[in-house]
């Protein structure tokens, strides 16, 4: 789940917008999905499924996304912001670095999700 959420964070803006549209979810879902998956990072390291060297990048990504949240930053949570906002660009760089460290390549298929409403 963590690597799948990183794949969405690492994707270029047009791919992210297409993924959001396909699954009919809002932009914040990218950050929320990463936040949920991040909770498993320590356990994945302990179980040998994740290199501990990527934890600083994961934590930095969490900090960047946290700075972008809240009502005062609502404009950063739009599909349009994905292509122009420096915070989203930074999350892409960090996510790509983790994916390269873990998988050897950052470009991954974006996951299919089921949305329960």
C-alpha positions as CSV (number, residue, x, y, z in Angstrom):
1,X,0.0,0.0,0.0
2,X,2.8,2.4,0.8
3,X,4.6,1.9,-2.5
4,X,1.3,2.3,-4.4
5,X,0.5,5.6,-2.7
6,X,4.0,6.7,-3.5
7,X,3.4,5.8,-7.2
8,X,0.5,8.2,-7.2
9,X,2.5,10.9,-5.5
10,X,5.4,10.4,-7.9
11,X,3.3,10.5,-11.0
12,X,3.4,13.6,-13.2
13,X,0.5,16.0,-12.8
14,X,-1.5,14.9,-15.9
15,X,-1.3,11.3,-14.8
16,X,-2.5,12.3,-11.3
17,X,-5.4,14.3,-12.7
18,X,-6.4,11.3,-14.9
19,X,-6.2,9.0,-11.9
20,X,-8.3,11.3,-9.8
21,X,-10.9,11.7,-12.5
22,X,-11.0,7.9,-13.3
23,X,-11.7,7.1,-9.6
24,X,-13.9,10.2,-9.0
25,X,-11.9,11.3,-5.9
26,X,-10.6,14.7,-4.9
27,X,-7.0,15.8,-4.9
28,X,-6.7,15.6,-1.1
29,X,-7.2,11.8,-1.5
30,X,-3.6,11.6,-2.7
31,X,-2.3,13.0,0.5
32,X,-4.7,11.1,2.7
33,X,-3.8,7.8,1.1
34,X,-0.1,8.5,1.7
35,X,-0.8,9.5,5.3
36,X,-2.6,6.2,5.9
37,X,0.1,4.2,4.3
38,X,2.9,6.0,6.1
39,X,1.7,4.6,9.3
40,X,2.9,1.2,8.2
41,X,6.4,2.3,7.3
42,X,8.1,1.5,10.6
43,X,6.6,-2.0,10.6
44,X,7.7,-2.5,7.0
45,X,11.2,-1.6,8.0
46,X,11.1,-3.9,11.0
47,X,9.9,-6.8,8.8
48,X,12.6,-6.2,6.2
49,X,10.2,-5.0,3.5
50,X,11.4,-1.4,3.4
51,X,14.9,0.0,3.6
52,X,15.2,2.3,6.7
53,X,17.2,4.7,4.6
54,X,14.0,5.9,2.9
55,X,12.3,6.9,6.2
56,X,13.7,10.5,6.1
57,X,12.3,11.1,2.7
58,X,8.9,9.6,3.7
59,X,8.8,11.8,6.8
60,X,9.8,14.9,4.8
61,X,7.0,14.1,2.3
62,X,4.6,13.9,5.2
63,X,5.8,17.3,6.5
64,X,5.3,18.9,3.1
65,X,1.8,17.5,2.7
66,X,1.0,18.6,6.2
67,X,2.1,22.2,5.4
68,X,-0.2,22.1,2.4
69,X,-3.3,21.1,4.4
70,X,-6.0,23.1,6.1
71,X,-8.7,25.5,5.0
72,X,-6.1,28.3,4.5
73,X,-4.4,26.2,1.8
74,X,-7.6,25.0,0.0
75,X,-6.2,26.3,-3.4
76,X,-3.4,23.8,-3.1
77,X,-5.8,20.9,-3.0
78,X,-7.2,21.4,-6.5
79,X,-6.4,19.4,-9.6
80,X,-4.9,22.6,-11.1
81,X,-2.5,23.0,-8.2
82,X,-1.0,19.6,-9.1
83,X,0.8,21.1,-12.1
84,X,1.9,24.4,-10.7
85,X,2.3,24.2,-6.9
86,X,5.9,23.8,-5.6
87,X,4.7,21.6,-2.7
88,X,3.3,19.1,-5.1
89,X,6.5,19.2,-7.1
90,X,8.5,18.6,-3.9
91,X,6.3,15.6,-3.0
92,X,6.9,14.2,-6.5
93,X,10.7,14.5,-6.1
94,X,10.7,12.8,-2.7
95,X,8.3,10.0,-3.7
96,X,10.4,9.4,-6.8
97,X,13.6,9.2,-4.8
98,X,12.0,6.6,-2.5
99,X,10.6,4.5,-5.4
100,X,14.0,4.5,-7.1
101,X,15.7,3.4,-3.9
102,X,13.1,0.6,-3.3
103,X,12.3,-0.5,-6.8
104,X,15.0,0.9,-9.0
105,X,12.6,3.1,-11.0
106,X,10.1,5.7,-10.0
107,X,7.6,5.2,-12.8
108,X,5.0,2.7,-11.7
109,X,1.5,1.8,-12.8
110,X,-1.0,3.7,-10.8
111,X,-3.1,1.5,-8.5
112,X,-6.7,0.7,-9.0
113,X,-8.8,1.6,-6.1
114,X,-12.3,0.9,-4.9
115,X,-14.2,3.9,-3.5
116,X,-17.0,3.1,-1.0
117,X,-19.4,5.9,-0.7
